[in-house]
């Protein structure tokens, strides 16, 4: 099964928590804090794998969770940082933010690409020792790893795209000029998936893609073509194959116009790609049919190659023309990663310290995910640790929101499993 678009969930590893520890050794008085830092969480990294040609594996596994970094230990021992979590995808896969459609990365090169960053490890209590705070009983939690929903979209890396109505001879042509062995039969939609073939011309070579047959309305979802039009977008050149014999009972001039209309409806950029027209099945066409189509092209100032893919008539000349055209064209299109918009940046910043405050039966209930790891490492019996927690409540705006809602002295505030009385 050919799958070229899927949505998956990614969760990079959280950083390990810093440790609260004090040096204890015989004959060493007041050894001081020696809590180590937490390890870094695992990044999620995408790499191109040429042995893959479809995204079908992602149909069965939709969620990828990377391991967390280890917590710090005593004697200033840092927790273990996790190795990157590698996800292999076919070369030419675009990674997009599902929510916004923003291109995060184009996995077309050989370099690994970090898609979701693991969280940094938290500091151990040894970092918080000062001349006035010699016994810090708190540490910092690890930072959370990035979590996002991404859409993987495969756009084949091909120099030349073969387009045309079903059964015009595209599969036969690619089988003749390359080692590709597509299914060839005399019925519509024989080719159900894109087929890649490497065409060798002396010391030069290029990749050709047989795109499953388009029909009228393909850009709007009719037939198979709309599923595969995206694969032509990277192509440098289009070879437009037309059945000049009218074997399917269609008019070649009308076929030519309809296919170009579908390309334009799908993408203006796609419609502007250079084209070479191949008049196929000339061996089965009458002179009147060939002359009629040539007249149609002359009126548009276009030329075409007369070929027969089945007998290889004119195929050599066509490939020479394609090779010469490619020498003058820019390389295969690589999509640049798109930066976050101002709106996304502000939403991301707000999300890091987002919270809600609700008053239920006289108790102010605070919901704030970012406080959960902080609570796990704060020692509320320790004055300095408590001061640190109070600073977080003030800097995040939670205290201001409580006061805005009219909290009074000794009112109860509940944050997860921790409750305290409010004191001004």
ZAGUMI-93509 format. One record per residue (C-alpha): chain; residue in three letters; x, z, y; residue number from 1. Coordinates in steps of 0.25 Angstrom, whole numbers. Each point is the difference from the previous one (the first is absolute). Layout:
BEGIN
+-----+------+-------+-------+-------+-----+
! mol ! type !    c1 !    c3 !    c2 ! seq !
+-----+------+-------+-------+-------+-----+
!   A !  ALA !     X !     Z !     Y ! NUM !
...
+-----+------+-------+-------+-------+-----+
REM end
This chain:
BEGIN
+-----+------+-------+-------+-------+-----+
! mol ! type !    c1 !    c3 !    c2 ! seq !
+-----+------+-------+-------+-------+-----+
!   A !  UNK !     0 !     0 !     0 !   1 !
!   A !  UNK !     5 !    -4 !    14 !   2 !
!   A !  UNK !    -2 !    11 !    10 !   3 !
!   A !  UNK !     5 !    -2 !    14 !   4 !
!   A !  UNK !    -7 !    11 !     8 !   5 !
!   A !  UNK !    -2 !    15 !    -3 !   6 !
!   A !  UNK !    -1 !    13 !     8 !   7 !
!   A !  UNK !     8 !    12 !    -5 !   8 !
!   A !  UNK !     2 !    15 !     5 !   9 !
!   A !  UNK !    14 !     5 !     3 !  10 !
!   A !  UNK !     5 !    14 !     2 !  11 !
!   A !  UNK !    15 !     3 !     2 !  12 !
!   A !  UNK !     5 !    13 !    -4 !  13 !
!   A !  UNK !    -1 !    13 !     8 !  14 !
!   A !  UNK !    13 !     7 !     5 !  15 !
!   A !  UNK !     4 !    12 !    -8 !  16 !
!   A !  UNK !    -3 !    14 !     7 !  17 !
!   A !  UNK !    12 !     8 !     6 !  18 !
!   A !  UNK !     3 !    13 !    -7 !  19 !
!   A !  UNK !     0 !    14 !     5 !  20 !
!   A !  UNK !    12 !     7 !    -6 !  21 !
!   A !  UNK !    10 !    11 !     4 !  22 !
!   A !  UNK !    14 !     1 !    -5 !  23 !
!   A !  UNK !     2 !    11 !   -10 !  24 !
!   A !  UNK !    14 !     3 !    -5 !  25 !
!   A !  UNK !     7 !    13 !    -4 !  26 !
!   A !  UNK !     9 !     6 !    11 !  27 !
!   A !  UNK !    -6 !   -10 !    10 !  28 !
!   A !  UNK !    -9 !     7 !    10 !  29 !
!   A !  UNK !   -11 !    -8 !     7 !  30 !
!   A !  UNK !     3 !   -13 !    -6 !  31 !
!   A !  UNK !   -10 !    -7 !     9 !  32 !
!   A !  UNK !   -10 !   -11 !    -3 !  33 !
!   A !  UNK !     5 !   -11 !    -9 !  34 !
!   A !  UNK !   -13 !    -8 !    -3 !  35 !
!   A !  UNK !     3 !   -15 !    -3 !  36 !
!   A !  UNK !    -7 !   -12 !     5 !  37 !
!   A !  UNK !   -11 !    -8 !    -8 !  38 !
!   A !  UNK !     4 !   -13 !    -5 !  39 !
!   A !  UNK !    -6 !   -13 !     5 !  40 !
!   A !  UNK !   -12 !    -6 !    -6 !  41 !
!   A !  UNK !     0 !   -14 !    -8 !  42 !
!   A !  UNK !    -1 !   -12 !     9 !  43 !
!   A !  UNK !    -9 !   -12 !    -6 !  44 !
!   A !  UNK !     8 !   -12 !     0 !  45 !
!   A !  UNK !    -4 !   -14 !    -3 !  46 !
!   A !  UNK !     9 !   -11 !    -6 !  47 !
!   A !  UNK !    -2 !   -14 !    -4 !  48 !
!   A !  UNK !     1 !    -4 !   -14 !  49 !
!   A !  UNK !     1 !   -14 !    -4 !  50 !
!   A !  UNK !    -6 !     2 !   -14 !  51 !
!   A !  UNK !   -13 !     4 !     6 !  52 !
!   A !  UNK !   -10 !   -11 !     5 !  53 !
!   A !  UNK !   -13 !     7 !     1 !  54 !
!   A !  UNK !    -5 !    14 !     5 !  55 !
!   A !  UNK !    -8 !     2 !   -12 !  56 !
!   A !  UNK !     7 !    13 !    -4 !  57 !
!   A !  UNK !    -6 !     7 !    13 !  58 !
!   A !  UNK !   -14 !    -3 !    -5 !  59 !
!   A !  UNK !     2 !    11 !   -10 !  60 !
!   A !  UNK !     8 !    10 !     8 !  61 !
!   A !  UNK !    -5 !     2 !    14 !  62 !
!   A !  UNK !     7 !    13 !     4 !  63 !
!   A !  UNK !    15 !     3 !     1 !  64 !
!   A !  UNK !     5 !    14 !     3 !  65 !
!   A !  UNK !    14 !     3 !     2 !  66 !
!   A !  UNK !     7 !    13 !    -4 !  67 !
!   A !  UNK !     2 !    11 !    10 !  68 !
!   A !  UNK !    13 !     6 !     4 !  69 !
!   A !  UNK !     5 !    13 !    -7 !  70 !
!   A !  UNK !    -1 !    13 !     8 !  71 !
!   A !  UNK !    12 !     6 !     5 !  72 !
!   A !  UNK !     7 !    12 !    -7 !  73 !
!   A !  UNK !     9 !    12 !     3 !  74 !
!   A !  UNK !    14 !    -1 !     4 !  75 !
!   A !  UNK !    -3 !   -11 !     9 !  76 !
!   A !  UNK !    -3 !    -9 !   -11 !  77 !
!   A !  UNK !    -8 !   -12 !     4 !  78 !
!   A !  UNK !   -11 !    -6 !    -8 !  79 !
!   A !  UNK !     2 !   -13 !    -7 !  80 !
!   A !  UNK !    -4 !   -12 !     7 !  81 !
!   A !  UNK !    -8 !   -10 !    -8 !  82 !
!   A !  UNK !     5 !   -14 !    -3 !  83 !
!   A !  UNK !    -9 !   -12 !     6 !  84 !
!   A !  UNK !   -12 !    -4 !    -8 !  85 !
!   A !  UNK !     2 !   -15 !    -3 !  86 !
!   A !  UNK !   -12 !    -9 !     0 !  87 !
!   A !  UNK !     2 !   -14 !    -5 !  88 !
!   A !  UNK !    -8 !   -12 !     6 !  89 !
!   A !  UNK !     1 !   -15 !    -1 !  90 !
!   A !  UNK !     9 !    -6 !    11 !  91 !
!   A !  UNK !    -9 !    -5 !    11 !  92 !
!   A !  UNK !    -9 !    12 !     0 !  93 !
!   A !  UNK !    -5 !     5 !    14 !  94 !
!   A !  UNK !    -3 !    15 !     1 !  95 !
!   A !  UNK !   -11 !     2 !    11 !  96 !
!   A !  UNK !    -7 !    13 !     5 !  97 !
!   A !  UNK !   -14 !    -1 !    -6 !  98 !
!   A !  UNK !    -6 !     7 !    12 !  99 !
!   A !  UNK !     5 !    -9 !    11 ! 100 !
!   A !  UNK !     6 !   -12 !    -7 ! 101 !
!   A !  UNK !    13 !     2 !     6 ! 102 !
!   A !  UNK !    12 !    -6 !    -8 ! 103 !
!   A !  UNK !     9 !    11 !    -4 ! 104 !
!   A !  UNK !    10 !    -8 !    -8 ! 105 !
!   A !  UNK !     3 !   -14 !    -6 ! 106 !
!   A !  UNK !     6 !     2 !   -14 ! 107 !
!   A !  UNK !     7 !   -13 !     0 ! 108 !
!   A !  UNK !    15 !     3 !     1 ! 109 !
!   A !  UNK !     9 !     8 !   -10 ! 110 !
!   A !  UNK !     1 !    13 !     9 ! 111 !
!   A !  UNK !    -9 !    12 !    -5 ! 112 !
!   A !  UNK !   -10 !     3 !    11 ! 113 !
!   A !  UNK !    -5 !    15 !     3 ! 114 !
!   A !  UNK !   -15 !    -1 !     1 ! 115 !
!   A !  UNK !    -3 !    15 !     0 ! 116 !
!   A !  UNK !    10 !    10 !     4 ! 117 !
!   A !  UNK !     2 !    14 !    -7 ! 118 !
!   A !  UNK !    -1 !    12 !     8 ! 119 !
!   A !  UNK !    13 !     8 !     4 ! 120 !
!   A !  UNK !     3 !    13 !    -6 ! 121 !
!   A !  UNK !    -3 !    13 !     8 ! 122 !
!   A !  UNK !    10 !     9 !     5 ! 123 !
!   A !  UNK !     4 !    13 !    -7 ! 124 !
!   A !  UNK !     0 !    13 !     7 ! 125 !
!   A !  UNK !    15 !    -1 !     2 ! 126 !
!   A !  UNK !    -2 !   -10 !    11 ! 127 !
!   A !  UNK !    -8 !    11 !     8 ! 128 !
!   A !  UNK !    10 !    11 !     1 ! 129 !
!   A !  UNK !     4 !     4 !    14 ! 130 !
!   A !  UNK !     6 !    12 !     7 ! 131 !
!   A !  UNK !   -13 !     6 !     3 ! 132 !
!   A !  UNK !    -7 !    -5 !   -13 ! 133 !
!   A !  UNK !     9 !     3 !   -11 ! 134 !
!   A !  UNK !   -10 !     2 !   -12 ! 135 !
!   A !  UNK !    -9 !   -13 !     1 ! 136 !
!   A !  UNK !   -11 !     2 !   -11 ! 137 !
!   A !  UNK !    -5 !   -14 !     2 ! 138 !
!   A !  UNK !     4 !   -15 !    -3 ! 139 !
!   A !  UNK !    -6 !   -13 !     4 ! 140 !
!   A !  UNK !    -9 !    -8 !   -10 ! 141 !
!   A !  UNK !     4 !   -14 !    -4 ! 142 !
!   A !  UNK !    -6 !   -12 !     8 ! 143 !
!   A !  UNK !   -11 !    -7 !    -7 ! 144 !
!   A !  UNK !     3 !   -14 !    -6 ! 145 !
!   A !  UNK !    -7 !   -12 !     6 ! 146 !
!   A !  UNK !   -13 !    -4 !    -6 ! 147 !
!   A !  UNK !    -7 !   -13 !     2 ! 148 !
!   A !  UNK !    -9 !   -11 !    -6 ! 149 !
!   A !  UNK !     7 !   -14 !     0 ! 150 !
!   A !  UNK !    -5 !   -13 !    -4 ! 151 !
!   A !  UNK !    10 !    -9 !    -8 ! 152 !
!   A !  UNK !    -2 !   -15 !     2 ! 153 !
!   A !  UNK !     8 !   -10 !    -7 ! 154 !
!   A !  UNK !     4 !   -12 !     7 ! 155 !
!   A !  UNK !     8 !    -9 !    -9 ! 156 !
!   A !  UNK !    14 !    -4 !     6 ! 157 !
!   A !  UNK !     0 !   -15 !    -2 ! 158 !
!   A !  UNK !     6 !   -11 !     9 ! 159 !
!   A !  UNK !   -11 !   -11 !    -3 ! 160 !
!   A !  UNK !   -15 !     2 !    -3 ! 161 !
!   A !  UNK !    -8 !   -10 !    -8 ! 162 !
!   A !  UNK !   -14 !    -1 !     5 ! 163 !
!   A !  UNK !   -12 !    -8 !    -3 ! 164 !
!   A !  UNK !   -13 !    -1 !    -7 ! 165 !
!   A !  UNK !    -1 !     4 !   -14 ! 166 !
!   A !  UNK !     5 !   -10 !   -11 ! 167 !
!   A !  UNK !     7 !    -8 !    10 ! 168 !
!   A !  UNK !    13 !     1 !    -8 ! 169 !
!   A !  UNK !     8 !    12 !     7 ! 170 !
!   A !  UNK !     3 !     6 !   -14 ! 171 !
!   A !  UNK !     5 !   -13 !    -6 ! 172 !
!   A !  UNK !     9 !    -2 !    13 ! 173 !
!   A !  UNK !     6 !    14 !    -1 ! 174 !
!   A !  UNK !     2 !    -2 !   -15 ! 175 !
!   A !  UNK !     8 !   -13 !     2 ! 176 !
!   A !  UNK !     9 !     5 !    11 ! 177 !
!   A !  UNK !     3 !    14 !    -5 ! 178 !
!   A !  UNK !     1 !     8 !   -13 ! 179 !
!   A !  UNK !   -14 !     6 !     3 ! 180 !
!   A !  UNK !   -10 !    -2 !   -11 ! 181 !
!   A !  UNK !   -14 !     2 !     6 ! 182 !
!   A !  UNK !   -12 !    -2 !    -9 ! 183 !
!   A !  UNK !    -4 !   -15 !     3 ! 184 !
!   A !  UNK !   -14 !    -5 !    -4 ! 185 !
!   A !  UNK !   -11 !    -9 !     5 ! 186 !
!   A !  UNK !    -9 !    10 !     6 ! 187 !
!   A !  UNK !    -2 !     7 !    13 ! 188 !
!   A !  UNK !     7 !    13 !     2 ! 189 !
!   A !  UNK !    10 !    -1 !   -12 ! 190 !
!   A !  UNK !    10 !     7 !     9 ! 191 !
!   A !  UNK !    -6 !    14 !     2 ! 192 !
!   A !  UNK !    13 !     7 !     6 ! 193 !
!   A !  UNK !    11 !    -5 !     9 ! 194 !
!   A !  UNK !    12 !    -7 !    -8 ! 195 !
!   A !  UNK !    14 !     1 !     5 ! 196 !
!   A !  UNK !    11 !   -11 !    -3 ! 197 !
!   A !  UNK !    14 !    -2 !     4 ! 198 !
!   A !  UNK !     3 !   -14 !     4 ! 199 !
!   A !  UNK !    15 !    -4 !    -1 ! 200 !
!   A !  UNK !     6 !   -11 !     8 ! 201 !
!   A !  UNK !    14 !    -1 !    -3 ! 202 !
!   A !  UNK !     7 !    12 !     7 ! 203 !
!   A !  UNK !   -13 !     4 !     7 ! 204 !
!   A !  UNK !   -12 !     6 !    -5 ! 205 !
!   A !  UNK !   -14 !     5 !     5 ! 206 !
!   A !  UNK !   -12 !     8 !    -5 ! 207 !
!   A !  UNK !   -13 !    -8 !    -1 ! 208 !
!   A !  UNK !   -13 !     7 !    -2 ! 209 !
!   A !  UNK !   -13 !    -6 !    -7 ! 210 !
!   A !  UNK !   -11 !     7 !     8 ! 211 !
!   A !  UNK !   -13 !     0 !    -8 ! 212 !
!   A !  UNK !   -10 !   -11 !     4 ! 213 !
!   A !  UNK !    -7 !     2 !    13 ! 214 !
!   A !  UNK !   -14 !    -5 !     3 ! 215 !
!   A !  UNK !    -9 !    -1 !    12 ! 216 !
!   A !  UNK !    -3 !    14 !     5 ! 217 !
!   A !  UNK !    12 !     7 !    -7 ! 218 !
!   A !  UNK !     4 !     7 !    13 ! 219 !
!   A !  UNK !   -14 !     6 !     0 ! 220 !
!   A !  UNK !     2 !     5 !   -14 ! 221 !
!   A !  UNK !    -6 !   -12 !    -8 ! 222 !
!   A !  UNK !     7 !    -4 !   -13 ! 223 !
!   A !  UNK !    14 !     5 !    -4 ! 224 !
!   A !  UNK !     8 !    -5 !    12 ! 225 !
!   A !  UNK !    -3 !    12 !    10 ! 226 !
!   A !  UNK !     7 !     9 !    -9 ! 227 !
!   A !  UNK !    13 !    -7 !     0 ! 228 !
!   A !  UNK !     1 !    -6 !    14 ! 229 !
!   A !  UNK !     8 !    12 !     4 ! 230 !
!   A !  UNK !    11 !    -6 !    -9 ! 231 !
!   A !  UNK !     2 !   -12 !     9 ! 232 !
!   A !  UNK !     3 !     8 !    12 ! 233 !
!   A !  UNK !    14 !     2 !    -3 ! 234 !
!   A !  UNK !     3 !   -15 !    -4 ! 235 !
!   A !  UNK !     8 !    -8 !     9 ! 236 !
!   A !  UNK !    -6 !   -13 !    -4 ! 237 !
!   A !  UNK !   -13 !    -5 !    -6 ! 238 !
!   A !  UNK !    -1 !   -11 !   -10 ! 239 !
!   A !  UNK !   -15 !    -5 !     1 ! 240 !
!   A !  UNK !    -4 !    -7 !   -13 ! 241 !
!   A !  UNK !   -11 !    -9 !     1 ! 242 !
!   A !  UNK !    -7 !    -7 !   -12 ! 243 !
!   A !  UNK !     0 !   -14 !     6 ! 244 !
!   A !  UNK !    -8 !    -6 !   -12 ! 245 !
!   A !  UNK !   -12 !     8 !     2 ! 246 !
!   A !  UNK !    -1 !     4 !   -14 ! 247 !
!   A !  UNK !    -8 !    12 !     3 ! 248 !
!   A !  UNK !   -10 !    -8 !     8 ! 249 !
!   A !  UNK !     5 !     5 !    13 ! 250 !
!   A !  UNK !     5 !    -8 !    12 ! 251 !
!   A !  UNK !    15 !     3 !     2 ! 252 !
!   A !  UNK !    -1 !    -1 !    16 ! 253 !
!   A !  UNK !   -11 !    10 !    -1 ! 254 !
!   A !  UNK !     8 !     9 !    -9 ! 255 !
!   A !  UNK !    12 !    -1 !    10 ! 256 !
!   A !  UNK !    -9 !     5 !    11 ! 257 !
!   A !  UNK !    -7 !    11 !    -7 ! 258 !
!   A !  UNK !    13 !     6 !    -6 ! 259 !
!   A !  UNK !     6 !     0 !    14 ! 260 !
!   A !  UNK !   -12 !     6 !     6 ! 261 !
!   A !  UNK !     1 !    12 !   -10 ! 262 !
!   A !  UNK !    14 !     2 !     3 ! 263 !
!   A !  UNK !    -3 !     1 !    15 ! 264 !
!   A !  UNK !   -12 !     9 !    -2 ! 265 !
!   A !  UNK !     9 !     9 !    -8 ! 266 !
!   A !  UNK !    11 !     0 !    10 ! 267 !
!   A !  UNK !     4 !    -8 !    12 ! 268 !
!   A !  UNK !    15 !     2 !    -3 ! 269 !
!   A !  UNK !    -3 !    -5 !   -14 ! 270 !
!   A !  UNK !    -6 !   -13 !     5 ! 271 !
!   A !  UNK !    12 !    -3 !     9 ! 272 !
!   A !  UNK !    10 !     0 !   -12 ! 273 !
!   A !  UNK !     6 !   -13 !    -2 ! 274 !
!   A !  UNK !    -6 !    -8 !   -11 ! 275 !
!   A !  UNK !     4 !   -12 !    -9 ! 276 !
!   A !  UNK !   -11 !    -7 !    -6 ! 277 !
!   A !  UNK !     0 !    -5 !   -15 ! 278 !
!   A !  UNK !    -9 !   -11 !    -4 ! 279 !
!   A !  UNK !    -1 !     4 !   -15 ! 280 !
!   A !  UNK !    -6 !    -8 !   -12 ! 281 !
!   A !  UNK !     4 !   -13 !     7 ! 282 !
!   A !  UNK !     1 !    -6 !   -14 ! 283 !
!   A !  UNK !   -15 !     2 !    -2 ! 284 !
!   A !  UNK !    -4 !    -4 !    14 ! 285 !
!   A !  UNK !    -4 !   -14 !     4 ! 286 !
!   A !  UNK !     7 !    -7 !    11 ! 287 !
!   A !  UNK !   -12 !     1 !     9 ! 288 !
!   A !  UNK !     0 !    16 !    -2 ! 289 !
!   A !  UNK !    14 !     1 !     4 ! 290 !
!   A !  UNK !    -1 !   -10 !    12 ! 291 !
!   A !  UNK !   -13 !     8 !     4 ! 292 !
!   A !  UNK !     8 !    13 !     0 ! 293 !
!   A !  UNK !    12 !    -6 !     7 ! 294 !
!   A !  UNK !    -9 !    -5 !    11 ! 295 !
!   A !  UNK !    -6 !    14 !     2 ! 296 !
!   A !  UNK !    14 !     6 !     1 ! 297 !
!   A !  UNK !     5 !   -12 !    10 ! 298 !
!   A !  UNK !   -11 !     4 !     9 ! 299 !
!   A !  UNK !     5 !    14 !     1 ! 300 !
!   A !  UNK !    15 !    -4 !     1 ! 301 !
!   A !  UNK !     3 !     5 !   -14 ! 302 !
!   A !  UNK !     7 !    -5 !   -12 ! 303 !
!   A !  UNK !     0 !     3 !   -15 ! 304 !
!   A !  UNK !     8 !    -1 !   -12 ! 305 !
!   A !  UNK !    -7 !    -9 !   -11 ! 306 !
!   A !  UNK !     2 !     8 !   -13 ! 307 !
!   A !  UNK !    -4 !     2 !   -14 ! 308 !
!   A !  UNK !     3 !    14 !    -5 ! 309 !
!   A !  UNK !    -4 !    -4 !   -14 ! 310 !
!   A !  UNK !    10 !   -12 !    -1 ! 311 !
!   A !  UNK !    10 !     6 !    10 ! 312 !
!   A !  UNK !    -2 !   -13 !     9 ! 313 !
!   A !  UNK !     5 !     3 !    14 ! 314 !
!   A !  UNK !     3 !    15 !    -3 ! 315 !
!   A !  UNK !    15 !    -1 !     2 ! 316 !
!   A !  UNK !    -2 !    -6 !    14 ! 317 !
!   A !  UNK !   -10 !    11 !     3 ! 318 !
!   A !  UNK !    10 !    11 !    -4 ! 319 !
!   A !  UNK !    11 !    -7 !     9 ! 320 !
!   A !  UNK !   -10 !     1 !    12 ! 321 !
!   A !  UNK !    -3 !    14 !    -3 ! 322 !
!   A !  UNK !    14 !     4 !    -1 ! 323 !
!   A !  UNK !     4 !    -7 !    13 ! 324 !
!   A !  UNK !   -12 !     7 !     7 ! 325 !
!   A !  UNK !     4 !    14 !    -5 ! 326 !
!   A !  UNK !    14 !    -2 !     6 ! 327 !
!   A !  UNK !    -6 !    -1 !    14 ! 328 !
!   A !  UNK !    -9 !    12 !    -2 ! 329 !
!   A !  UNK !     2 !    15 !     3 ! 330 !
!   A !  UNK !     1 !     9 !   -13 ! 331 !
!   A !  UNK !   -12 !     6 !    -7 ! 332 !
!   A !  UNK !    -8 !     9 !     9 ! 333 !
!   A !  UNK !     4 !    15 !    -1 ! 334 !
!   A !  UNK !   -10 !    10 !     7 ! 335 !
!   A !  UNK !     5 !    10 !     9 ! 336 !
!   A !  UNK !    -4 !    15 !    -1 ! 337 !
!   A !  UNK !   -10 !     3 !    11 ! 338 !
!   A !  UNK !     2 !    13 !     8 ! 339 !
!   A !  UNK !   -11 !    10 !     2 ! 340 !
!   A !  UNK !    -9 !    -2 !    11 ! 341 !
!   A !  UNK !    -1 !    10 !    11 ! 342 !
!   A !  UNK !   -14 !     4 !    -5 ! 343 !
!   A !  UNK !     6 !     2 !   -14 ! 344 !
!   A !  UNK !    12 !     8 !     5 ! 345 !
!   A !  UNK !   -10 !     9 !     8 ! 346 !
!   A !  UNK !    -9 !     2 !   -13 ! 347 !
!   A !  UNK !    12 !     3 !    -8 ! 348 !
!   A !  UNK !     5 !    10 !    10 ! 349 !
!   A !  UNK !   -13 !     7 !     1 ! 350 !
!   A !  UNK !    -2 !     0 !   -16 ! 351 !
!   A !  UNK !    13 !     8 !    -2 ! 352 !
!   A !  UNK !    -6 !    12 !     8 ! 353 !
!   A !  UNK !   -15 !    -3 !    -2 ! 354 !
!   A !  UNK !    -9 !    12 !    -2 ! 355 !
!   A !  UNK !   -14 !     5 !     1 ! 356 !
!   A !  UNK !    -6 !    14 !     4 ! 357 !
!   A !  UNK !   -13 !     4 !    -5 ! 358 !
!   A !  UNK !    -7 !    13 !     3 ! 359 !
!   A !  UNK !    -8 !     5 !   -13 ! 360 !
!   A !  UNK !    -7 !    14 !     0 ! 361 !
!   A !  UNK !     9 !     5 !    11 ! 362 !
!   A !  UNK !    13 !    -5 !    -7 ! 363 !
!   A !  UNK !     8 !   -11 !     7 ! 364 !
!   A !  UNK !     4 !    -9 !   -12 ! 365 !
!   A !  UNK !    12 !    -9 !     3 ! 366 !
!   A !  UNK !     3 !   -13 !    -9 ! 367 !
!   A !  UNK !    14 !    -5 !     3 ! 368 !
!   A !  UNK !     7 !    -7 !   -12 ! 369 !
!   A !  UNK !    13 !     1 !     7 ! 370 !
!   A !  UNK !    -1 !    15 !     0 ! 371 !
!   A !  UNK !    -1 !     1 !   -15 ! 372 !
!   A !  UNK !    15 !    -1 !    -3 ! 373 !
!   A !  UNK !     4 !     8 !    12 ! 374 !
!   A !  UNK !    -9 !    12 !    -5 ! 375 !
!   A !  UNK !     7 !    -2 !   -14 ! 376 !
!   A !  UNK !    13 !     4 !     6 ! 377 !
!   A !  UNK !    -3 !    10 !    11 ! 378 !
!   A !  UNK !     1 !    15 !    -3 ! 379 !
!   A !  UNK !   -11 !     6 !     8 ! 380 !
!   A !  UNK !     6 !    14 !    -2 ! 381 !
!   A !  UNK !    13 !    -4 !     8 ! 382 !
!   A !  UNK !    -1 !     0 !    15 ! 383 !
!   A !  UNK !     9 !   -12 !     3 ! 384 !
!   A !  UNK !    -8 !    -8 !   -11 ! 385 !
!   A !  UNK !   -13 !     4 !     6 ! 386 !
!   A !  UNK !     5 !    -4 !    14 ! 387 !
!   A !  UNK !     4 !   -14 !    -5 ! 388 !
!   A !  UNK !   -14 !    -2 !    -6 ! 389 !
!   A !  UNK !    -6 !     4 !    13 ! 390 !
!   A !  UNK !     9 !   -10 !     8 ! 391 !
!   A !  UNK !    -5 !   -11 !   -10 ! 392 !
!   A !  UNK !   -15 !     4 !     3 ! 393 !
!   A !  UNK !     3 !    -1 !    15 ! 394 !
!   A !  UNK !     8 !   -13 !     0 ! 395 !
!   A !  UNK !   -10 !    -7 !    -9 ! 396 !
!   A !  UNK !   -12 !     4 !     9 ! 397 !
!   A !  UNK !    -8 !     8 !   -10 ! 398 !
!   A !  UNK !     1 !    13 !     9 ! 399 !
!   A !  UNK !    -5 !    -9 !    12 ! 400 !
!   A !  UNK !   -12 !    -5 !    -8 ! 401 !
!   A !  UNK !    -3 !    14 !    -5 ! 402 !
!   A !  UNK !    -1 !     5 !    15 ! 403 !
!   A !  UNK !    -8 !   -12 !     4 ! 404 !
!   A !  UNK !   -10 !     4 !   -11 ! 405 !
!   A !  UNK !    -1 !    14 !     6 ! 406 !
!   A !  UNK !     8 !     8 !   -10 ! 407 !
!   A !  UNK !     1 !    15 !     4 ! 408 !
!   A !  UNK !     9 !    12 !    -3 ! 409 !
!   A !  UNK !     0 !     4 !   -15 ! 410 !
!   A !  UNK !    -8 !   -12 !    -4 ! 411 !
!   A !  UNK !     4 !    -5 !   -14 ! 412 !
!   A !  UNK !     7 !   -13 !    -2 ! 413 !
!   A !  UNK !     1 !    -6 !   -14 ! 414 !
!   A !  UNK !    11 !   -11 !    -4 ! 415 !
!   A !  UNK !    -1 !    -3 !   -14 ! 416 !
!   A !  UNK !     3 !    13 !    -8 ! 417 !
!   A !  UNK !     5 !     7 !    12 ! 418 !
!   A !  UNK !    -8 !     8 !    10 ! 419 !
!   A !  UNK !     3 !     8 !    12 ! 420 !
!   A !  UNK !    -6 !     6 !    13 ! 421 !
!   A !  UNK !     2 !    -7 !    13 ! 422 !
!   A !  UNK !     8 !     8 !    10 ! 423 !
!   A !  UNK !     2 !    -5 !    14 ! 424 !
+-----+------+-------+-------+-------+-----+
REM end
